[in-house]
């Protein structure tokens, strides 16, 4: 069966798109751009294959689809901007096989202007075709929320910004097969800036509540009770909760390294605040041990949940890594438990995995809850653990020390 869609990049952005397309009955070709952190269970892979998904055996198949979506990852570069190397590779590969009337869409997180100033020249030079005349070109920010059972691609509105009105309509026609609502932006720069705003909104608000966590602890105020009360306000407030740091694939952008000469000061400050949270967790952990007559050196510390998000195996930018490193530097004996991570290494050294959660918590001098997986019985855990530091506010009130 010939493919109708090519998803270029099968990581955290491309794999969910491919799954949604197959579920919508679209024959989909998957083309990797490099080592992909995305993964499928055997059952999910069987469903996709039976639904019309297939892996590309080479780049030639990219020239036989009506729509090609570039979903290559864009990690942070050394200059503080975004590394577009995988987007460039994807664009050059696609351009060599691009045919007239194809709709090309970029979903990777990028700086405003990337679709027109970076992607467009690569596609035109490599194909000899003109964007907006010979093929359609658009940007659509990825709105994937892994593990979210309430909001899926089918009921999450999709923003589209095309190079021309015709480009926008062509991209909208494709996404209309996947989602209930398509929102048309004025152009690709506006659509790219939607992604910038949405990502930075999350990071800035997490930073605010992380600062509040530190302040409330110093004041002797129960922040979790403050949030519980504040979120009853029906307008002007959205509840965010503190944590041990911020992980995931979306990099906050302050536009440093973008060549624009501009920065977003609030985003820059948010990055500084959020990056300090692993150190704050270590500080609280050391203080708790000292208060109970124990030193961090030689202490047995159990870390619970080492992924960046609950109920997923993804460890991208998880704060658990830095927390484990800092504990080891203090001389603590670190072990971990995570139902989704069968093995874990820090500084290229394997970290002992606890087989029995309750026994490990009872044996540890300090247990630190870093991620609230659904399988954790936090009430029972709080009884078993000698000393429990809850970085997620997930345990019953009074059952643990919360950040």
N, C-alpha and C positions, 0 to 999 in steps of 0.2 A: 504494500500500500504506500503510495507516494506521500511524503510529509507535506503538510500545509504550513507548518511553523518550524523555525529553527531557533532554539534557545542556546545562545553562545555563552557558556559559563554555567556550570552546574553546581555552584556553591550556594551560599545562603540566600541569594536573590533569584538565581535561575532555577534551582530545583523546585521551590514552591510554585513558580510560574509554570514550569513544565507539568507539575502535578495538577494544577488547576486547569490547564489547557486540555490535558488528557481526560480529566473528569467532565469537561464540557464537550467531549467528542471530537477534539481536534487532533489529527494525526501529527505527532510532534517528533522532531529530530533533536537530540541533545548533542552538543559539541562542547567539550571541555576546553578551558583556556589555560589550565595548569593544574597543580595539586588542588583539589577541591575539598573544602571542609564539610560540604554537605553530605548527607548519607541517607540511605533508605533501608528500611527493614526488608527482609526477604519477601514478606507478604505485600508490602507497598510496591516493591519492584515488580512482582508478578502481576499486580493489578494494573500498573502502568504499561507493562509489555502487552498485556491482553487488551488494553485500551488504545493501542496504536503508538506507543512510545518506542523509539529505538535509538541506540547510540550510533553516532556517525562513525563510519569506518575511515573517513577521510573528509577533507574540506569540499570536495566536489558536490556533495549533497546540499551545501549551502546555496548553490545556484539554482536549486529546483523547488524553492519554497516561495510562497507569496509574502510571508512576513518573517523577518529575522529580528530577534530581540537580543541585544548585547547586555549581559548581566555579569560582566567580569568584576571581580572585587577591586576595590580602590583603597588599599591600606594607607596609613599615614607614611609620608615620605620623610627623608632626613631633614628637609628644610621646613617641616611643619605643615606642608600642603598635602595633597593626595598623590599617591603613586598611580599614574595612569598607564603603566607599562602593559598591563594585561588588556586594558581597553584598546591600546594601540595595536597589540598583536591580534586581537579579535577583529579590529577594523581592517587591518591589512589582509588578513585571511579572507574575510568576507568580501572585500573589494575585488579580489582576484577572481571571484566567481559571481559577482553581483550582476543580475540581469535587470533590464528595464521593467518598470512597473512594480518592483518589489517595494515593500514598506519596511524601512529600517527604523528601529526604535531603540533608544538607549535607556536602560533602567539603572545602571550603576550610579552610586552616589558620586556626584561631581560638582565642581565649582560652576557658578553661573557663567555661561558663555562657552562651555566646553563642547556642546553639541555643534554649535556653529563654527567655532574657531579652531577646534581640535579634531573632532570626528569628521565633520563635513569634508575638509581638505583631503584627509586620508582616504575616504571613500571615493571621492571624485578622481583623485590622482590615480588610484589603483584600478579603477573601473573604466575610466574614460567617460563616465556618465555624469550628468548634472543633477544635483539634489534639487528637488522642487519642480524639475522639468521631466527628468527621465526616471527618477525614483523618488519615493516619499521618505522624508526624514522627520523624526519627532523624538521628544523626550517625555518619559513618564516616570515620576519618582516611585521607587519600590515602597510599598506599604506593608511589607511582610512582618507579621508578629508571630514568631515561632511558638507553637504550643497554645496559642489563643484559640479556645474552642467557641468563643462567641463571635469573633470577627474573623472571617475567612475571605479569600479573594472574591468569593461570590457576593458577599454583602458589604464589602469595603469599596467605597467610591474610588474610581481611578482618574487621576489628573493627567491630561494630555496637552502637550504644547508642540505644535508642528511648525516646520519652517515656513509653510504657506497654509492658507485655509484648507486647501485640498489635502495637504499632508496631515493636518489635524483630523480631518474627517476620515481619512483612510485608517489612521491609527485608532480613532474612536470606533470605527466599524469593527476592527479586530477585538478591542477590549470589550466592546458591547456583547461579545459572545461569552465573556468570562464573568462579567460583573453586572449588578443590577443598575449601576449608575456610572456614567462617564461625565467628568467635569472638564470643560475646555478652557485652557489657559490662553492668554493672548499670544504666546509664542514659547519657544523652547527655553528662553532665559527665565521667563516667569515660572515655568514648570520646574526648572532646575532650582530656582530660589525657594519654591515650595518645599523641596526636600531639605534645603538648608535651614529653613525656618522650623520645620517639624523636628528635625534632629536636634537642633540647638535648643528648642523649647524644652525638650526632655532633659537635656544635660543641665540647663540653667536651673530648672525647678528641682532637680535632684540635688544640685549643689546647695540651693537655698535650704532645703530640708536637712541636708547633712550638716550645714552650719548651725541650724536650729538644734540638732541633736547634741552637738558639742556644747552649745550655750545652755540648753536646758539641763544637761547633766551638771554643769558647773553651778547652776542656780538651784539645783535640787527639784526641778520641775519634771513631771512625767510627760514627756513629749508625745508619747503614744496616746495618752488621754487627751492632750491638746488637739492632736489630729482627729481623733474620734469625734470630738465636739465640733471642730472647725468644719468638718466635711458635711455637717448637717445644714450648712448654709447653702441655699438653693441657687445662689448666683455669685459670680465673682471669685470663686475658689474651686480649685481642683486638687484633690488630695494626692500628694506624693509622699513616699516613705523613705527614710534613710536606709543606708546599707553599708557594707564594708568597702564599697567602691563601685565603679561603673564598668561593665563589660559589654560584650557584644561586637557586632561587625560594623555598626555605623559610627564613624569617627566624627566627633564634634569639630566644626569648622569655624575658625576665627578669621579665615581668609589669609592668614600668614602664609607666605610662600606662594601665593597665587599670582604675584606680579601686579596686583591691583594697587599696592601701596596702602591698602585699607585693612584694618582689623576690627573685630567686634569685641570691644573691651569686656563686655559682660560674659561672653563665651570664654574668653581667655581666663577671666577670674574663676569661672565655673570649673574649667579644667584644673586649675590650681587647687581649688577646694576638693574636688572629687579625687584627685590624685593623692591627696593627703589622708584619705580615709583608711587605707590599709595600715598606715603608721599609727593612726589614732586607735585602731582596733588593737594593735600590738601594745600600745601604751596602756589601754584599759585592761588588757590581759595581764600584763606585768604587774599592774597595780592590784588587781584582784588576787593574784598569787601571793604578792607581798602581804596583803591584808590577812591572808589565811596562813601566814607563816612559811611560805614557800618561795623559793627563788625561781626565776624563769630558767636559769641554768640547771639542767638536769630534770626539769619538769616534764612530765608526760602530757602532751597536748594532742587532743583528738579534734580534727577538723571535719565538720559535717557538711557535705554538699560542696563540691569543688567546681561546679559548672557555673556559667554566668547567668543562667536562668533556671527557674524551677522546672523539674520534670522533663528536662532535656539533657542530652549527653554533650552538648556543645560547650567547649571550654574557651572559646575565643575571648581573649583579653580578660579572663576571669581574675578578680582580685585575690582569689585563693592562692595563686602563684606567688605574688609578692608577700602575702601574709606568711606563707610557709617558709619562704626564704628568710624573712626577718626573724621568725621564731628560731630557725636553725642557727642564724647568726648569734642569737642570744644563748645558744647552747641547749635549747629544748629538744626533746625527743618527739618528733612529729609523726603522727599516723593520721589516716583519714578513713572516712566511710562515705560512699556515694553509690546508690543502687544503679546509677547509669554509667559509672566509670569503673570498669573492672581493674584497670591499672593506671597509675599516675606517677609521673616523674617530675622532679624539681631539680634544676641545675644538673640535668642529665643523670640524676640519681633516683632510683625507684623509691617511692614513699610506701611504707608498710600499709597494707589495707586491712581494716578491721573486718573480720568475718561476722562476728556477733556484735551487733550494735550496742546492746545493753551491757554486755560484759565489758566491752571496750570503754564505754562511758563510765562504768563503775570503777574501772582500773585507772582511768586517766586522772591526773591532777586537775586538768581543766579541759572542758569540752567547749568548742566554739562553733555555734551554728552559723554557717556562712550562706547556706541556701536552703530554702524551705520546700523540700520535695514533699509531694503529696503523701508518700508512703511513710513519712516519719510520724510516729506517735509522740508528739511533743509533751503531752501530759506525762506519759510513762517515762520519757527520757529525762524530764526534769526531776523525777523522783530518783532515778538510777544514778544520774551524774553527780559526782562529788561537788563540782563547781561548773556552772553553765553560763557562758556569755552568749547572749542572743543578739545577733547583729541585724535581725529582721523583724523584731517585735512580734514573733510568731508564737511564743510560748504564753501560757496563761499568766495573767497579771500576778506578780509576786513569786512566780515559780523559777525565775532566772534573773540574772543581771542583764539589763538591756543597754545597748549603746544609746 
